[in-house]
Amino acid sequence: MTSAEFKDYVAVHNYAEAHGLEYVWEGTKAFETRKASLNPDQFEVHPVRTRKGITNVLLFSKEIRTAEAQAYRKRMRPQQRAWYQRAMASLSKPPRRKR
């Protein structure tokens, strides 16, 4: 990755797309979460010029987000299966009559 300052947000986006990276902006909850949860060798923080001054962007690999999404789907499958079974069971019952 480059250690230079990005000239604007478009340059950040283009760089991330070209190198298979994701990015989050300083001042967001995602920035703090990523910075705290990733090892220092898994991300880089770079300055970016904006209309309001200089801010930072955190760049990390798209593979990290892909792995997180797969782990989430794996955890949710049993819960989704249970929900589907309950939903199908309730459809097979006759509707309740009003008194």
N, C-alpha and C positions, 0 to 999 in steps of 0.2 A: 504494500500500500504506500501511497505517497505521504510524506510528512509535511507537505506544504499546505498552506491555507487555501480553502476553496473560495473562488471569487463570488459565488452565489449559490442559491439552493438548486438551480438547474444543473450546475456543475456537479454537485453532490449526487443528484439523481442519476445523471448520465454515468458518473463514475461507478456508482453502486450497480446499475444495470449491466455495465460492461464487465464487471468483475464478480458477479453473482453474490452481491452483498445486500443486506437489509440495513436500514438506518433509523435511528430515533433521535429526536431533538432534545437538547438540554432544556430543562424547565418542565418536562413532562414526567408523569409517573413511570412511564415505560423506560425512560432514560435511567432513572434511579434504580428501577427493578433490574434492568439488564446489567447495569454497572455493578450492582451488588451480587447478582447471581452468577455472572460469568467470570471465569479466570482471566487475569490480565492479558494472557497471551491469546485469548479468544476474541478480543475486540480492540479497537483503536478509537481514540477521541481526537477529532480534528476541529480547528476553528473554521468558521464560515462567515463571510461578510454578508450582512443583511441590511435592509433599509434602516433598521433601528440600531445598527452597530454590529459588533462581532458576537456570535454565539457559537456553541459547540454542537457537534453531531457525533453520535456514537455509531460506528460501523461494525457489523458482525456478519458472519456467514449465514446464507440462507439455509444451509444444512442444519443449523441449530434450530431454527424455527420449524423446519420440516420434521426433525426428530421429536420436538415437543408436540407437534400436532399428531404424529403417529402414536406417541405414548398416551395422549389424551383420548384418541379414538379407541385405543385398546382398553383403557380404563372404563370407558362409557359403554362399551358393547354389552356387558351383562345387565347394566341398568336399563339400556334401551330395550333389550330383549324382554326383561321383566315388564316394562311399561307396555310393550306391544302385546304381550300375553294377557295382561290385565284389560287392555282396551278391547281385544278380541273377545274375551270372556264376557265383558259387559254388553257387547253387541249381540251375543247369542241369547241373552236373557230377554224375556218379554218385558215390555215397558210396564212400569208400575201404574196401577190404576189410582185415580184420584178418588177420595172418599166423599 
